[in-house]
């Protein structure tokens, strides 16, 4: 199985780069703001599967860079999907829970109505719609709260802040499933392998770690596993204002992924222990 991977340094991309027969394309080779170069690569590839991990993920900055976010997360993704469909190459694409409104307390199901509340979410929805409209073989994998031992993420931020503070104020009313980047990469690889074997199923799927937790609970587990005695003050989202509105509910219903691909939700607490060991 030959895989063309867009992305090389991101959290998920780094977990895929070292797998067999993967050609990873970085920004210097194909910048998503220049779709022509991206399409040239797809046109000439002999890959069996295309995986995209590239995204504009600066959620707050996106509010002031709407056009850029829409191009990277929407327009270019759409054009990749269209060309992949013409060549009948399965296209696997990562999306986000931010495409939903982010209210309520139930797990978001695949067919629930989308209604993103910020620019980042809207740009990712444009990409989703483009992939679906291209009508080729595809999987859109929505995930949430990605963490790893590299890149910028909540785990590394908490460890950095804990080294200089005796107490921290962490949001308690945003709930979701923390998800290890390697678990996402393993999921994409399983899906890609099934497509290569002729057993892939096109559609949107959800994947996140379990159990659902608040950011404050996530932080508590980080400090518990690192035996850090830092005090955590549980606060509400309204007391921690950000440029972009964050969803209160990032819970994802992942039952379809297990039904169609046999992939179960991992316990993020076990994944976290591996990440923390790597960071040592």
JORARA-V940129 format. One record per residue. RES is the residue in three letters. PHI is phi in radians with two decimals (none if undefined). BURIAL is + if it has 16 or more other C-alpha atoms within 10 Angstrom, else -. Layout:
BEGIN
[[RES & PHI & BURIAL] [RES & PHI & BURIAL]]
END
This chain:
BEGIN
[[UNK & none & -] [UNK & -1.76 & +] [UNK & -2.10 & +] [UNK & -1.71 & +] [UNK & -1.93 & +] [UNK & -1.58 & +] [UNK & 2.07 & +] [UNK & -2.50 & +] [UNK & -1.95 & +] [UNK & -1.23 & +] [UNK & -1.06 & +] [UNK & -1.34 & +] [UNK & -0.99 & +] [UNK & -1.10 & +] [UNK & -1.39 & +] [UNK & -1.80 & +] [UNK & -1.01 & +] [UNK & -1.55 & -] [UNK & -1.41 & -] [UNK & -1.10 & -] [UNK & 1.01 & -] [UNK & -1.86 & +] [UNK & -1.80 & +] [UNK & -1.63 & +] [UNK & -1.89 & +] [UNK & -1.64 & +] [UNK & -1.11 & -] [UNK & -1.17 & -] [UNK & -1.48 & -] [UNK & -2.59 & +] [UNK & -1.40 & +] [UNK & -1.20 & +] [UNK & -1.47 & +] [UNK & -2.13 & -] [UNK & -1.12 & +] [UNK & -1.07 & -] [UNK & -1.16 & -] [UNK & -1.05 & +] [UNK & -1.21 & +] [UNK & -1.06 & -] [UNK & -1.14 & -] [UNK & -1.17 & +] [UNK & -1.10 & -] [UNK & -1.73 & -] [UNK & -1.28 & -] [UNK & -1.90 & -] [UNK & -1.20 & +] [UNK & -1.55 & +] [UNK & -2.43 & +] [UNK & -2.01 & +] [UNK & -2.07 & +] [UNK & -1.95 & +] [UNK & -2.01 & +] [UNK & -1.32 & +] [UNK & -2.81 & +] [UNK & -1.52 & +] [UNK & -1.97 & -] [UNK & -1.36 & -] [UNK & -1.02 & +] [UNK & -1.23 & +] [UNK & -1.13 & -] [UNK & -1.05 & +] [UNK & -1.08 & +] [UNK & -1.84 & -] [UNK & -2.30 & -] [UNK & -1.03 & -] [UNK & -1.08 & -] [UNK & -1.12 & +] [UNK & -1.08 & +] [UNK & -1.16 & +] [UNK & -1.17 & +] [UNK & -1.20 & +] [UNK & -1.56 & +] [UNK & -2.05 & +] [UNK & -1.09 & +] [UNK & -1.17 & +] [UNK & -1.05 & +] [UNK & -1.06 & +] [UNK & -1.20 & +] [UNK & -1.07 & +] [UNK & -1.08 & +] [UNK & -1.13 & +] [UNK & -1.26 & +] [UNK & -1.06 & +] [UNK & -1.12 & +] [UNK & -1.08 & -] [UNK & -1.61 & -] [UNK & 1.02 & +] [UNK & -1.79 & +] [UNK & -1.00 & +] [UNK & -2.07 & +] [UNK & -1.86 & +] [UNK & -2.38 & +] [UNK & -1.59 & +] [UNK & -2.21 & +] [UNK & -2.58 & +] [UNK & -1.18 & +] [UNK & -1.14 & +] [UNK & -1.28 & +] [UNK & -1.61 & +] [UNK & -1.19 & +] [UNK & 1.52 & +] [UNK & -1.90 & -] [UNK & 1.38 & -] [UNK & -2.39 & -] [UNK & -1.80 & -] [UNK & -1.15 & -] [UNK & -1.20 & +] [UNK & -1.62 & -] [UNK & -0.93 & +] [UNK & -1.56 & -] [UNK & -1.13 & -] [UNK & -1.12 & -] [UNK & -1.52 & +] [UNK & -2.91 & -] [UNK & -1.08 & +] [UNK & -1.84 & +] [UNK & -2.54 & +] [UNK & -1.07 & +] [UNK & -0.99 & +] [UNK & -1.07 & +] [UNK & -1.15 & +] [UNK & -1.17 & +] [UNK & -1.20 & +] [UNK & -1.17 & +] [UNK & -1.02 & +] [UNK & -1.09 & +] [UNK & -1.01 & +] [UNK & -1.09 & -] [UNK & -1.18 & +] [UNK & -1.10 & +] [UNK & -1.12 & +] [UNK & -1.15 & -] [UNK & -1.11 & +] [UNK & 1.14 & -] [UNK & -1.68 & +] [UNK & -1.24 & +] [UNK & -2.68 & +] [UNK & -2.38 & +] [UNK & -1.76 & +] [UNK & -1.86 & +] [UNK & -1.45 & +] [UNK & -2.45 & +] [UNK & -2.66 & +] [UNK & 0.84 & +] [UNK & -1.26 & +] [UNK & -2.43 & +] [UNK & -2.93 & +] [UNK & -1.56 & +] [UNK & -2.36 & +] [UNK & 1.33 & -] [UNK & -1.68 & -] [UNK & -2.78 & -] [UNK & -1.07 & +] [UNK & -1.06 & +] [UNK & -1.18 & +] [UNK & -1.13 & -] [UNK & -1.08 & +] [UNK & -1.14 & +] [UNK & -1.17 & -] [UNK & -1.17 & -] [UNK & -1.18 & +] [UNK & -1.29 & -] [UNK & -2.18 & -] [UNK & -2.40 & -] [UNK & -1.59 & -] [UNK & -2.61 & -] [UNK & -2.36 & +] [UNK & -1.81 & -] [UNK & -2.20 & +] [UNK & -1.14 & +] [UNK & -1.93 & +] [UNK & -1.86 & +] [UNK & -1.82 & +] [UNK & -2.11 & +] [UNK & -2.85 & +] [UNK & -1.95 & +] [UNK & -0.97 & +] [UNK & -2.40 & +] [UNK & -1.25 & +] [UNK & -1.04 & +] [UNK & -1.18 & +] [UNK & -1.14 & +] [UNK & -1.15 & +] [UNK & -1.08 & +] [UNK & -1.08 & -] [UNK & -1.14 & +] [UNK & -1.06 & +] [UNK & -1.16 & +] [UNK & -1.12 & +] [UNK & -1.11 & +] [UNK & -1.04 & +] [UNK & -1.10 & +] [UNK & -1.17 & -] [UNK & -1.08 & +] [UNK & -1.08 & +] [UNK & -1.45 & -] [UNK & 1.53 & -] [UNK & -1.98 & -] [UNK & -1.21 & +] [UNK & -2.07 & -] [UNK & -1.28 & +] [UNK & 2.68 & +] [UNK & -1.69 & +] [UNK & -2.36 & +] [UNK & -1.92 & +] [UNK & -2.60 & +] [UNK & -2.70 & +] [UNK & -1.32 & +] [UNK & -2.26 & +] [UNK & -1.42 & -] [UNK & -1.08 & +] [UNK & -2.58 & +] [UNK & -1.53 & +] [UNK & -1.05 & +] [UNK & -1.13 & +] [UNK & -1.20 & +] [UNK & -1.06 & +] [UNK & -1.07 & +] [UNK & -1.04 & +] [UNK & -1.19 & +] [UNK & -1.03 & +] [UNK & -1.27 & +] [UNK & -1.15 & -] [UNK & -1.23 & -] [UNK & -1.74 & -] [UNK & 0.96 & -] [UNK & -1.69 & -] [UNK & -1.58 & -] [UNK & -1.05 & +] [UNK & -1.50 & -] [UNK & -1.96 & +] [UNK & -1.67 & -] [UNK & -1.44 & +] [UNK & -2.17 & -] [UNK & -1.65 & -] [UNK & -1.02 & +] [UNK & -1.16 & -] [UNK & -1.67 & -] [UNK & -2.35 & -] [UNK & -1.28 & -] [UNK & -2.23 & -] [UNK & -1.03 & -] [UNK & -1.83 & +] [UNK & -1.23 & +] [UNK & -1.70 & +] [UNK & -1.25 & +] [UNK & -1.36 & +] [UNK & -2.05 & +] [UNK & -1.95 & +] [UNK & -1.15 & +] [UNK & -2.14 & +] [UNK & -1.48 & +] [UNK & -1.84 & +] [UNK & -1.16 & +] [UNK & -1.13 & +] [UNK & -1.14 & +] [UNK & -1.20 & -] [UNK & -1.13 & -] [UNK & -1.55 & -] [UNK & -2.15 & +] [UNK & 1.23 & -] [UNK & -1.72 & +] [UNK & -1.65 & +] [UNK & -1.19 & +] [UNK & -1.42 & +] [UNK & -1.39 & +] [UNK & -1.13 & +] [UNK & -1.18 & +] [UNK & -1.24 & -] [UNK & -1.09 & +] [UNK & -1.04 & +] [UNK & -1.08 & -] [UNK & -1.17 & -] [UNK & -1.09 & +] [UNK & -1.14 & +] [UNK & -1.16 & -] [UNK & -1.08 & -] [UNK & -1.26 & -] [UNK & -1.17 & -]]
END
